[in-house]
C-alpha cells in the first residue's frame, strides 16, 4: 500500500528503530541493583499484599509525599467520568478496536462500537454515557471519529509482522514479590525490542515523559529486553514526544521506583510523616480540604 507523506514521516521518524537499546547485560545489572535496594527497603514492612507502584503513583510521589501516602491508603472518592476523561477513554478504545480490526471498518462504525463496548463493560463509563442525551453522545462520537480519522491519516497501517498490541498490560514483580510495578501501555509494536506509545487527549504535561520511562523500565524487567523507544502521541495533533531508551533512562527510572518504595515502606512502618509539597496538584489530592498545607482551599 502506498503511504501518504504524513504516514511515511511517522514510519521514518517514530516507528523505525534508531539507536540500539541497552542490551540484556545492562538490563540484568539494573534488575540486580533494583532488587537489592527494594529488598532492603521492604524489610519488616507490615501488610499482606505487594506494594503496587504504577506510573500514577510515582507521579504522586514526585509531586507530594502526602498525596502519595493518601493514595496508598486508598483515600479519596471513587472515580467518576467527566467530559474530558470520557472523551479520552472513548478515543483510546476506538484506536484499540481499529488496531484489532486492521482498519476494516469506517471510523464512525468503529467509534460507535467502541462506545457500546465501553458502556457495557466499564461501569464508570456506562454511568456517564447513560446520563447523556442523544446530542451529547453524538458530539462525543463525532469528536472521537475525528481523532480516529487523524490517527489513520498520520499513522501507516500497522503490519502484522510488527505484532501490534493495544492496551498491553505490563507487570514486573520484584524483591520476592513484595513490590509490583504495573501499567497498561496503549500501543506496543515489535517482537522485542519494542516501541511503546501512549495516546493522550488534552494538553502536554511534563509528567508524560516520566510515565513512558516507567513503561520502558517495566518492559525491560519483564521481557529482559529494553524497548528501543517510547513516545507520547497527542491525539488532537498526532504529534509525538519520543525518547530513545538508554541505560541512563532505565537507571534513573529505577531510582524513582526505589525512592517511592522507600517512602512507602517508612509510611507503612509509621516511621515518619510525609513531607508536604503544595502546588496545583493539590486539587486532585483526596486530602485537599483537610491538609494544613493544601493549595486547593
Ligand atoms: S493537599 Fe497538597 S500538600 Fe496536602 S497532601 Fe495533598 S498534595 Fe500534598
Boltz pocket constraint, residues with backbone or C-beta under 6 A from the ligand:
constraints:
  - pocket:
      binder: B
      contacts: [[A, 64], [A, 65], [A, 66], [A, 67], [A, 275], [A, 276], [A, 277], [A, 278], [A, 279], [A, 281], [A, 282], [A, 285], [A, 286], [A, 287], [A, 288], [A, 289], [A, 291], [A, 292], [A, 293], [A, 294], [A, 295]]
      max_distance: 6.0
